[in-house]
Amino acid sequence: MSNVPVTTWFLEQNSSADLLPAAAPEGDAVRIVRAEVSSPEFSRFLYASVGGDIRWTDRLGWSHARWREYLERPGVETWVAYDHGTPAGFVELDAKGDGVVEIAYFGLLPAFRGRRIGGHLLSYGTARAWDLAERWPGLAPTKRVWVHTCSWDGEFALVNYQRRGFTLYDTEVALEQEAATPGPWPGAFAE
């Protein structure tokens, strides 16, 4: 396998006023709900299902205990979009301390992309990053929300973040080994 250049963009908001919300999809079929019970199984399902075709691999080897440890940290939240009762995507928030919140993961399952859910979910998740301290006594109020995306993510990822009011503050290019996408299960993308 060969090495390919991968661009990573780092974006931020420094005020809740920076958020430019997207319109919600028409009708009431899409709901966004916080997963309040730590569930390594559900979180791994979301991670593998959303990231399977865009090379999310860093957490695939996590043990059940590692997932639980991460999910039970104060200030870690998972917000899930449901379309007609079916999980469509998620946004994961991770409080980093001193009022900084990372959007650690965000995305949609492939079947739900291109249906105007992503902008709405990102808007909702970013708003929840800004009011995170209201749900977690002891956390400092949010003063910065940041996220990174890369050239392997969906083709509209960077544009979606910018349309939601995130501004670019750093860019990195690194050579990474080209590998097949893992899919949510073995052979998921085989012809």
MARMI-571805 format. One record per residue (C-alpha): residue in three letters; chain; z, y negated, x. Coordinates in steps of 0.001 Angstrom, whole numbers, plus 500000, padded with zeros to 6 digits. Layout:
// residues N
Ala, A, Z, Y, X
...
***
This chain:
// residues 191
Met, A, 500000, 500000, 500000
Ser, A, 499204, 496521, 501206
Asn, A, 501243, 493352, 501355
Val, A, 500244, 490529, 499024
Pro, A, 501412, 486912, 498906
Val, A, 503804, 486257, 496019
Thr, A, 504722, 482709, 495024
Thr, A, 508198, 482059, 493633
Trp, A, 508911, 478810, 491807
Phe, A, 512447, 477464, 491341
Leu, A, 512994, 475147, 488379
Glu, A, 515961, 473260, 486967
Gln, A, 517362, 471008, 484296
Asn, A, 520162, 468597, 485184
Ser, A, 521007, 467427, 481684
Ser, A, 520921, 468978, 478238
Ala, A, 518647, 466046, 477335
Asp, A, 515987, 467599, 479608
Leu, A, 515453, 470462, 477142
Leu, A, 512211, 470159, 475185
Pro, A, 512544, 472767, 472438
Ala, A, 509619, 474776, 471164
Ala, A, 509099, 475210, 467460
Ala, A, 510495, 478367, 465939
Pro, A, 507947, 480909, 464693
Glu, A, 507088, 480429, 461027
Gly, A, 509104, 482354, 458462
Asp, A, 512467, 483950, 458975
Ala, A, 511383, 487205, 460646
Val, A, 512599, 486179, 464146
Arg, A, 516335, 486001, 464758
Ile, A, 518169, 485416, 468038
Val, A, 521552, 487079, 468364
Arg, A, 524053, 487298, 471201
Ala, A, 524802, 490854, 472338
Glu, A, 528581, 490424, 472364
Val, A, 529468, 494014, 473251
Ser, A, 528803, 494935, 476887
Ser, A, 526318, 497784, 476751
Pro, A, 524758, 498918, 480035
Glu, A, 522396, 501172, 478069
Phe, A, 521066, 498329, 475907
Ser, A, 520832, 495862, 478788
Arg, A, 518952, 498393, 480920
Phe, A, 516616, 499092, 477983
Leu, A, 515828, 495371, 477675
Tyr, A, 515387, 494948, 481428
Ala, A, 513099, 497972, 481844
Ser, A, 511115, 497314, 478654
Val, A, 510458, 493634, 479338
Gly, A, 509985, 493950, 483086
Gly, A, 508193, 497285, 483295
Asp, A, 504714, 495802, 483523
Ile, A, 505673, 492790, 485686
Arg, A, 507430, 494610, 488538
Trp, A, 511078, 494046, 487693
Thr, A, 512612, 496712, 489895
Asp, A, 515753, 495276, 491506
Arg, A, 518080, 496624, 488808
Leu, A, 516419, 499961, 488098
Gly, A, 518732, 501696, 490558
Trp, A, 521930, 500167, 489191
Ser, A, 524549, 502669, 488108
His, A, 526219, 502510, 484706
Ala, A, 529346, 501160, 486429
Arg, A, 527358, 498411, 488191
Trp, A, 525778, 497324, 484891
Arg, A, 529186, 497255, 483204
Glu, A, 530750, 495278, 486061
Tyr, A, 527979, 492688, 485872
Leu, A, 527932, 492391, 482076
Glu, A, 531692, 491944, 481838
Arg, A, 531811, 488971, 484209
Pro, A, 532901, 485723, 482519
Gly, A, 529876, 483608, 481683
Val, A, 527309, 486422, 481567
Glu, A, 525581, 486494, 478189
Thr, A, 522570, 488279, 476758
Trp, A, 520742, 486713, 473823
Val, A, 518240, 488988, 472087
Ala, A, 515282, 487979, 469924
Tyr, A, 514566, 490353, 467046
Asp, A, 511310, 490345, 465107
His, A, 511718, 492098, 461755
Gly, A, 514813, 493833, 463149
Thr, A, 513090, 495094, 466319
Pro, A, 514182, 493853, 469774
Ala, A, 511384, 491576, 470962
Gly, A, 512852, 490041, 474117
Phe, A, 515925, 488609, 475739
Val, A, 517374, 485825, 477837
Glu, A, 520269, 486548, 480175
Leu, A, 522602, 483762, 481310
Asp, A, 524795, 483969, 484405
Ala, A, 527417, 481296, 485129
Lys, A, 527446, 480704, 488875
Gly, A, 530511, 478449, 489001
Asp, A, 531010, 474696, 489234
Gly, A, 528962, 474102, 486071
Val, A, 525804, 475860, 487262
Val, A, 524141, 478436, 484989
Glu, A, 521220, 480612, 486003
Ile, A, 518754, 482008, 483516
Ala, A, 518851, 485317, 485354
Tyr, A, 516220, 487060, 483225
Phe, A, 513983, 486027, 480381
Gly, A, 511014, 487723, 478775
Leu, A, 509420, 489567, 475911
Leu, A, 508437, 493185, 475440
Pro, A, 504642, 493450, 475830
Ala, A, 503982, 493995, 472107
Phe, A, 505639, 490657, 471259
Arg, A, 503907, 488409, 473785
Gly, A, 501475, 485804, 472495
Arg, A, 503215, 485515, 469115
Arg, A, 505028, 482186, 469728
Ile, A, 508390, 483897, 470228
Gly, A, 508763, 483170, 473961
Gly, A, 508987, 479384, 473761
His, A, 511486, 479616, 470931
Leu, A, 513619, 482201, 472737
Leu, A, 513580, 480190, 475972
Ser, A, 514540, 477022, 474071
Tyr, A, 517391, 478790, 472322
Gly, A, 518605, 480485, 475505
Thr, A, 518495, 477249, 477485
Ala, A, 520515, 475485, 474783
Arg, A, 523070, 478322, 475035
Ala, A, 523200, 477781, 478803
Trp, A, 524085, 474149, 478184
Asp, A, 526928, 475030, 475767
Leu, A, 528096, 478169, 477645
Ala, A, 531525, 476727, 478533
Glu, A, 532312, 476306, 474831
Arg, A, 532339, 480115, 474507
Trp, A, 534089, 480829, 477838
Pro, A, 537424, 479004, 478232
Gly, A, 538022, 478285, 481889
Leu, A, 534372, 477718, 482803
Ala, A, 533347, 474232, 483841
Pro, A, 530965, 472460, 481467
Thr, A, 527349, 473085, 482393
Lys, A, 525801, 470378, 484544
Arg, A, 522757, 472284, 485819
Val, A, 520598, 475146, 484502
Trp, A, 518154, 476800, 486877
Val, A, 515651, 479629, 486823
His, A, 513029, 481160, 489055
Thr, A, 509758, 482822, 488207
Cys, A, 507041, 484289, 490366
Ser, A, 503316, 484917, 490386
Trp, A, 503914, 488519, 489238
Asp, A, 505555, 487335, 486016
Gly, A, 503521, 486711, 482884
Glu, A, 500628, 484294, 483189
Phe, A, 502351, 481720, 480960
Ala, A, 505856, 481974, 482468
Leu, A, 505732, 478892, 484714
Val, A, 504028, 476779, 482040
Asn, A, 506605, 477837, 479428
Tyr, A, 509494, 476720, 481662
Gln, A, 507806, 473397, 482360
Arg, A, 507077, 472835, 478661
Arg, A, 510770, 473403, 477951
Gly, A, 511651, 470539, 480321
Phe, A, 512381, 472427, 483545
Thr, A, 511238, 470656, 486701
Leu, A, 510127, 472317, 489904
Tyr, A, 512481, 471839, 492850
Asp, A, 511322, 474472, 495349
Thr, A, 508467, 476903, 496006
Glu, A, 508401, 479890, 498340
Val, A, 505571, 482194, 499323
Ala, A, 506379, 485592, 500810
Leu, A, 504482, 488758, 501499
Glu, A, 505622, 491604, 499266
Gln, A, 504477, 495164, 499147
Glu, A, 502031, 495755, 496345
Ala, A, 503280, 498572, 494169
Ala, A, 502431, 500058, 490831
Thr, A, 504339, 498613, 487919
Pro, A, 507185, 500969, 487026
Gly, A, 506815, 500725, 483254
Pro, A, 509730, 501262, 480928
Trp, A, 509388, 505023, 481523
Pro, A, 507367, 507216, 483905
Gly, A, 503663, 507151, 483089
Ala, A, 503992, 504419, 480476
Phe, A, 500877, 502635, 481680
Ala, A, 498792, 505676, 482605
Glu, A, 495352, 505855, 481078
***
